[in-house]
Amino acid sequence: MKGTEDRRILRTQKKLKTALVDLLKEKSLTELTITEVTKQADCNRVTFYSHYKDLNELLAAVVEEHLDGLVSYFRKSFQGMERFSSTDVQRHLPIFEYIHQHQFIFRLIITGEVLPGSQNQFCESLAQVAATELRLEEDSDIEIPTLNYFMTYGSLGFFLYWTKEDFKDSPEAMAGKLALLHGKMYDGAVVLEE
């Protein structure tokens, strides 16, 4: 019975998240009400409050879910490798594909206009993986954590540009551009054993 209950909870949370994202395409967060979200999700306010305290918490859950997905795609980009070149487009491509698939929510995350701090969450998610699972091949005069943060937060500007251009360039084109930039900063990385 516990498994059925857990699936029901997850299904309800998914319906609420989907309803919020759909409504955000029409209105700003400050214009939305919990009643509108619950009506869209086909549930009631009591159900909403059993999962979230307010719309900000619901939006934070949506952001967290998408950042978890982004981290999975980031890991997928070097999964099964011992090393990779910084100029390898295929290493960057999964991140761009995932963001492109979820353009609307990543526009909110990357611009940081709806949920304060979401830009930092975006960068910290990627920086954490790079810091714990990758290591530069060559020696550097710059400490690795410093370089890691520079690359990650610099990439935020790159992703911000892509959103401002309304995702005009393909994920492949953007991955190629980022690979070119990364290649100017470091040669390659080694994947640390799990």
MODELLER restraints for C-alpha pairs under 7 A, 6 or more apart:
rsr = mdl.restraints
at = mdl.atoms
rsr.add(forms.Gaussian(group=physical.xy_distance, feature=features.Distance(at['CA:15:A'], at['CA:41:A']), mean=5.26, stdev=0.5))
rsr.add(forms.Gaussian(group=physical.xy_distance, feature=features.Distance(at['CA:16:A'], at['CA:37:A']), mean=6.77, stdev=0.5))
rsr.add(forms.Gaussian(group=physical.xy_distance, feature=features.Distance(at['CA:16:A'], at['CA:38:A']), mean=6.82, stdev=0.5))
rsr.add(forms.Gaussian(group=physical.xy_distance, feature=features.Distance(at['CA:16:A'], at['CA:41:A']), mean=5.36, stdev=0.5))
rsr.add(forms.Gaussian(group=physical.xy_distance, feature=features.Distance(at['CA:17:A'], at['CA:58:A']), mean=6.72, stdev=0.5))
rsr.add(forms.Gaussian(group=physical.xy_distance, feature=features.Distance(at['CA:17:A'], at['CA:62:A']), mean=6.05, stdev=0.5))
rsr.add(forms.Gaussian(group=physical.xy_distance, feature=features.Distance(at['CA:19:A'], at['CA:37:A']), mean=5.73, stdev=0.5))
rsr.add(forms.Gaussian(group=physical.xy_distance, feature=features.Distance(at['CA:19:A'], at['CA:40:A']), mean=5.45, stdev=0.5))
rsr.add(forms.Gaussian(group=physical.xy_distance, feature=features.Distance(at['CA:19:A'], at['CA:41:A']), mean=5.29, stdev=0.5))
rsr.add(forms.Gaussian(group=physical.xy_distance, feature=features.Distance(at['CA:20:A'], at['CA:37:A']), mean=5.80, stdev=0.5))
rsr.add(forms.Gaussian(group=physical.xy_distance, feature=features.Distance(at['CA:34:A'], at['CA:45:A']), mean=7.00, stdev=0.5))
rsr.add(forms.Gaussian(group=physical.xy_distance, feature=features.Distance(at['CA:34:A'], at['CA:55:A']), mean=6.74, stdev=0.5))
rsr.add(forms.Gaussian(group=physical.xy_distance, feature=features.Distance(at['CA:35:A'], at['CA:45:A']), mean=6.54, stdev=0.5))
rsr.add(forms.Gaussian(group=physical.xy_distance, feature=features.Distance(at['CA:38:A'], at['CA:44:A']), mean=5.44, stdev=0.5))
rsr.add(forms.Gaussian(group=physical.xy_distance, feature=features.Distance(at['CA:38:A'], at['CA:45:A']), mean=6.26, stdev=0.5))
rsr.add(forms.Gaussian(group=physical.xy_distance, feature=features.Distance(at['CA:38:A'], at['CA:48:A']), mean=6.83, stdev=0.5))
rsr.add(forms.Gaussian(group=physical.xy_distance, feature=features.Distance(at['CA:52:A'], at['CA:58:A']), mean=5.97, stdev=0.5))
rsr.add(forms.Gaussian(group=physical.xy_distance, feature=features.Distance(at['CA:63:A'], at['CA:109:A']), mean=6.99, stdev=0.5))
rsr.add(forms.Gaussian(group=physical.xy_distance, feature=features.Distance(at['CA:67:A'], at['CA:122:A']), mean=6.58, stdev=0.5))
rsr.add(forms.Gaussian(group=physical.xy_distance, feature=features.Distance(at['CA:67:A'], at['CA:125:A']), mean=6.92, stdev=0.5))
rsr.add(forms.Gaussian(group=physical.xy_distance, feature=features.Distance(at['CA:70:A'], at['CA:95:A']), mean=6.34, stdev=0.5))
rsr.add(forms.Gaussian(group=physical.xy_distance, feature=features.Distance(at['CA:70:A'], at['CA:98:A']), mean=6.42, stdev=0.5))
rsr.add(forms.Gaussian(group=physical.xy_distance, feature=features.Distance(at['CA:71:A'], at['CA:125:A']), mean=6.57, stdev=0.5))
rsr.add(forms.Gaussian(group=physical.xy_distance, feature=features.Distance(at['CA:71:A'], at['CA:126:A']), mean=6.42, stdev=0.5))
rsr.add(forms.Gaussian(group=physical.xy_distance, feature=features.Distance(at['CA:73:A'], at['CA:94:A']), mean=5.50, stdev=0.5))
rsr.add(forms.Gaussian(group=physical.xy_distance, feature=features.Distance(at['CA:73:A'], at['CA:95:A']), mean=5.75, stdev=0.5))
rsr.add(forms.Gaussian(group=physical.xy_distance, feature=features.Distance(at['CA:73:A'], at['CA:98:A']), mean=6.90, stdev=0.5))
rsr.add(forms.Gaussian(group=physical.xy_distance, feature=features.Distance(at['CA:74:A'], at['CA:94:A']), mean=6.46, stdev=0.5))
rsr.add(forms.Gaussian(group=physical.xy_distance, feature=features.Distance(at['CA:74:A'], at['CA:95:A']), mean=5.66, stdev=0.5))
rsr.add(forms.Gaussian(group=physical.xy_distance, feature=features.Distance(at['CA:77:A'], at['CA:91:A']), mean=4.76, stdev=0.5))
rsr.add(forms.Gaussian(group=physical.xy_distance, feature=features.Distance(at['CA:77:A'], at['CA:92:A']), mean=6.68, stdev=0.5))
rsr.add(forms.Gaussian(group=physical.xy_distance, feature=features.Distance(at['CA:77:A'], at['CA:94:A']), mean=5.97, stdev=0.5))
rsr.add(forms.Gaussian(group=physical.xy_distance, feature=features.Distance(at['CA:78:A'], at['CA:91:A']), mean=6.32, stdev=0.5))
rsr.add(forms.Gaussian(group=physical.xy_distance, feature=features.Distance(at['CA:81:A'], at['CA:191:A']), mean=6.70, stdev=0.5))
rsr.add(forms.Gaussian(group=physical.xy_distance, feature=features.Distance(at['CA:82:A'], at['CA:190:A']), mean=5.89, stdev=0.5))
rsr.add(forms.Gaussian(group=physical.xy_distance, feature=features.Distance(at['CA:82:A'], at['CA:191:A']), mean=5.24, stdev=0.5))
rsr.add(forms.Gaussian(group=physical.xy_distance, feature=features.Distance(at['CA:83:A'], at['CA:189:A']), mean=5.60, stdev=0.5))
rsr.add(forms.Gaussian(group=physical.xy_distance, feature=features.Distance(at['CA:83:A'], at['CA:190:A']), mean=4.25, stdev=0.5))
rsr.add(forms.Gaussian(group=physical.xy_distance, feature=features.Distance(at['CA:83:A'], at['CA:191:A']), mean=5.62, stdev=0.5))
rsr.add(forms.Gaussian(group=physical.xy_distance, feature=features.Distance(at['CA:84:A'], at['CA:188:A']), mean=5.58, stdev=0.5))
rsr.add(forms.Gaussian(group=physical.xy_distance, feature=features.Distance(at['CA:84:A'], at['CA:189:A']), mean=5.62, stdev=0.5))
rsr.add(forms.Gaussian(group=physical.xy_distance, feature=features.Distance(at['CA:84:A'], at['CA:190:A']), mean=6.64, stdev=0.5))
rsr.add(forms.Gaussian(group=physical.xy_distance, feature=features.Distance(at['CA:85:A'], at['CA:187:A']), mean=6.05, stdev=0.5))
rsr.add(forms.Gaussian(group=physical.xy_distance, feature=features.Distance(at['CA:85:A'], at['CA:188:A']), mean=4.15, stdev=0.5))
rsr.add(forms.Gaussian(group=physical.xy_distance, feature=features.Distance(at['CA:85:A'], at['CA:189:A']), mean=6.56, stdev=0.5))
rsr.add(forms.Gaussian(group=physical.xy_distance, feature=features.Distance(at['CA:86:A'], at['CA:179:A']), mean=6.07, stdev=0.5))
rsr.add(forms.Gaussian(group=physical.xy_distance, feature=features.Distance(at['CA:86:A'], at['CA:182:A']), mean=5.67, stdev=0.5))
rsr.add(forms.Gaussian(group=physical.xy_distance, feature=features.Distance(at['CA:86:A'], at['CA:183:A']), mean=5.05, stdev=0.5))
rsr.add(forms.Gaussian(group=physical.xy_distance, feature=features.Distance(at['CA:86:A'], at['CA:186:A']), mean=6.50, stdev=0.5))
rsr.add(forms.Gaussian(group=physical.xy_distance, feature=features.Distance(at['CA:86:A'], at['CA:187:A']), mean=5.52, stdev=0.5))
rsr.add(forms.Gaussian(group=physical.xy_distance, feature=features.Distance(at['CA:86:A'], at['CA:188:A']), mean=4.70, stdev=0.5))
rsr.add(forms.Gaussian(group=physical.xy_distance, feature=features.Distance(at['CA:87:A'], at['CA:179:A']), mean=4.44, stdev=0.5))
rsr.add(forms.Gaussian(group=physical.xy_distance, feature=features.Distance(at['CA:87:A'], at['CA:180:A']), mean=5.73, stdev=0.5))
rsr.add(forms.Gaussian(group=physical.xy_distance, feature=features.Distance(at['CA:87:A'], at['CA:182:A']), mean=6.58, stdev=0.5))
rsr.add(forms.Gaussian(group=physical.xy_distance, feature=features.Distance(at['CA:87:A'], at['CA:183:A']), mean=4.94, stdev=0.5))
rsr.add(forms.Gaussian(group=physical.xy_distance, feature=features.Distance(at['CA:88:A'], at['CA:179:A']), mean=6.14, stdev=0.5))
rsr.add(forms.Gaussian(group=physical.xy_distance, feature=features.Distance(at['CA:89:A'], at['CA:175:A']), mean=5.50, stdev=0.5))
rsr.add(forms.Gaussian(group=physical.xy_distance, feature=features.Distance(at['CA:89:A'], at['CA:176:A']), mean=5.19, stdev=0.5))
rsr.add(forms.Gaussian(group=physical.xy_distance, feature=features.Distance(at['CA:89:A'], at['CA:179:A']), mean=5.58, stdev=0.5))
rsr.add(forms.Gaussian(group=physical.xy_distance, feature=features.Distance(at['CA:92:A'], at['CA:175:A']), mean=5.18, stdev=0.5))
rsr.add(forms.Gaussian(group=physical.xy_distance, feature=features.Distance(at['CA:92:A'], at['CA:179:A']), mean=6.85, stdev=0.5))
rsr.add(forms.Gaussian(group=physical.xy_distance, feature=features.Distance(at['CA:93:A'], at['CA:171:A']), mean=6.43, stdev=0.5))
rsr.add(forms.Gaussian(group=physical.xy_distance, feature=features.Distance(at['CA:93:A'], at['CA:172:A']), mean=6.15, stdev=0.5))
rsr.add(forms.Gaussian(group=physical.xy_distance, feature=features.Distance(at['CA:93:A'], at['CA:175:A']), mean=5.14, stdev=0.5))
rsr.add(forms.Gaussian(group=physical.xy_distance, feature=features.Distance(at['CA:96:A'], at['CA:171:A']), mean=4.95, stdev=0.5))
rsr.add(forms.Gaussian(group=physical.xy_distance, feature=features.Distance(at['CA:96:A'], at['CA:175:A']), mean=6.61, stdev=0.5))
rsr.add(forms.Gaussian(group=physical.xy_distance, feature=features.Distance(at['CA:97:A'], at['CA:171:A']), mean=5.54, stdev=0.5))
rsr.add(forms.Gaussian(group=physical.xy_distance, feature=features.Distance(at['CA:99:A'], at['CA:106:A']), mean=6.21, stdev=0.5))
rsr.add(forms.Gaussian(group=physical.xy_distance, feature=features.Distance(at['CA:100:A'], at['CA:171:A']), mean=6.80, stdev=0.5))
rsr.add(forms.Gaussian(group=physical.xy_distance, feature=features.Distance(at['CA:107:A'], at['CA:163:A']), mean=5.92, stdev=0.5))
rsr.add(forms.Gaussian(group=physical.xy_distance, feature=features.Distance(at['CA:108:A'], at['CA:114:A']), mean=6.08, stdev=0.5))
rsr.add(forms.Gaussian(group=physical.xy_distance, feature=features.Distance(at['CA:109:A'], at['CA:118:A']), mean=5.10, stdev=0.5))
rsr.add(forms.Gaussian(group=physical.xy_distance, feature=features.Distance(at['CA:109:A'], at['CA:119:A']), mean=5.91, stdev=0.5))
rsr.add(forms.Gaussian(group=physical.xy_distance, feature=features.Distance(at['CA:110:A'], at['CA:118:A']), mean=6.84, stdev=0.5))
rsr.add(forms.Gaussian(group=physical.xy_distance, feature=features.Distance(at['CA:110:A'], at['CA:119:A']), mean=5.19, stdev=0.5))
rsr.add(forms.Gaussian(group=physical.xy_distance, feature=features.Distance(at['CA:110:A'], at['CA:160:A']), mean=6.05, stdev=0.5))
rsr.add(forms.Gaussian(group=physical.xy_distance, feature=features.Distance(at['CA:111:A'], at['CA:119:A']), mean=6.83, stdev=0.5))
rsr.add(forms.Gaussian(group=physical.xy_distance, feature=features.Distance(at['CA:111:A'], at['CA:160:A']), mean=6.53, stdev=0.5))
rsr.add(forms.Gaussian(group=physical.xy_distance, feature=features.Distance(at['CA:112:A'], at['CA:118:A']), mean=5.37, stdev=0.5))
rsr.add(forms.Gaussian(group=physical.xy_distance, feature=features.Distance(at['CA:112:A'], at['CA:119:A']), mean=5.45, stdev=0.5))
rsr.add(forms.Gaussian(group=physical.xy_distance, feature=features.Distance(at['CA:123:A'], at['CA:152:A']), mean=5.83, stdev=0.5))
rsr.add(forms.Gaussian(group=physical.xy_distance, feature=features.Distance(at['CA:123:A'], at['CA:153:A']), mean=6.05, stdev=0.5))
rsr.add(forms.Gaussian(group=physical.xy_distance, feature=features.Distance(at['CA:123:A'], at['CA:156:A']), mean=6.91, stdev=0.5))
rsr.add(forms.Gaussian(group=physical.xy_distance, feature=features.Distance(at['CA:126:A'], at['CA:152:A']), mean=6.90, stdev=0.5))
rsr.add(forms.Gaussian(group=physical.xy_distance, feature=features.Distance(at['CA:127:A'], at['CA:148:A']), mean=6.41, stdev=0.5))
rsr.add(forms.Gaussian(group=physical.xy_distance, feature=features.Distance(at['CA:127:A'], at['CA:149:A']), mean=6.45, stdev=0.5))
rsr.add(forms.Gaussian(group=physical.xy_distance, feature=features.Distance(at['CA:127:A'], at['CA:152:A']), mean=6.07, stdev=0.5))
rsr.add(forms.Gaussian(group=physical.xy_distance, feature=features.Distance(at['CA:131:A'], at['CA:145:A']), mean=6.82, stdev=0.5))
rsr.add(forms.Gaussian(group=physical.xy_distance, feature=features.Distance(at['CA:131:A'], at['CA:148:A']), mean=6.99, stdev=0.5))
rsr.add(forms.Gaussian(group=physical.xy_distance, feature=features.Distance(at['CA:133:A'], at['CA:191:A']), mean=6.02, stdev=0.5))
rsr.add(forms.Gaussian(group=physical.xy_distance, feature=features.Distance(at['CA:133:A'], at['CA:192:A']), mean=5.14, stdev=0.5))
rsr.add(forms.Gaussian(group=physical.xy_distance, feature=features.Distance(at['CA:134:A'], at['CA:189:A']), mean=6.31, stdev=0.5))
rsr.add(forms.Gaussian(group=physical.xy_distance, feature=features.Distance(at['CA:134:A'], at['CA:190:A']), mean=5.70, stdev=0.5))
rsr.add(forms.Gaussian(group=physical.xy_distance, feature=features.Distance(at['CA:134:A'], at['CA:191:A']), mean=4.72, stdev=0.5))
rsr.add(forms.Gaussian(group=physical.xy_distance, feature=features.Distance(at['CA:134:A'], at['CA:192:A']), mean=5.48, stdev=0.5))
rsr.add(forms.Gaussian(group=physical.xy_distance, feature=features.Distance(at['CA:135:A'], at['CA:189:A']), mean=5.36, stdev=0.5))
rsr.add(forms.Gaussian(group=physical.xy_distance, feature=features.Distance(at['CA:135:A'], at['CA:190:A']), mean=5.15, stdev=0.5))
rsr.add(forms.Gaussian(group=physical.xy_distance, feature=features.Distance(at['CA:135:A'], at['CA:191:A']), mean=6.49, stdev=0.5))
rsr.add(forms.Gaussian(group=physical.xy_distance, feature=features.Distance(at['CA:135:A'], at['CA:192:A']), mean=6.84, stdev=0.5))
rsr.add(forms.Gaussian(group=physical.xy_distance, feature=features.Distance(at['CA:136:A'], at['CA:188:A']), mean=6.09, stdev=0.5))
rsr.add(forms.Gaussian(group=physical.xy_distance, feature=features.Distance(at['CA:136:A'], at['CA:189:A']), mean=4.24, stdev=0.5))
rsr.add(forms.Gaussian(group=physical.xy_distance, feature=features.Distance(at['CA:136:A'], at['CA:190:A']), mean=6.04, stdev=0.5))
rsr.add(forms.Gaussian(group=physical.xy_distance, feature=features.Distance(at['CA:137:A'], at['CA:188:A']), mean=5.66, stdev=0.5))
rsr.add(forms.Gaussian(group=physical.xy_distance, feature=features.Distance(at['CA:137:A'], at['CA:189:A']), mean=4.93, stdev=0.5))
rsr.add(forms.Gaussian(group=physical.xy_distance, feature=features.Distance(at['CA:137:A'], at['CA:190:A']), mean=5.85, stdev=0.5))
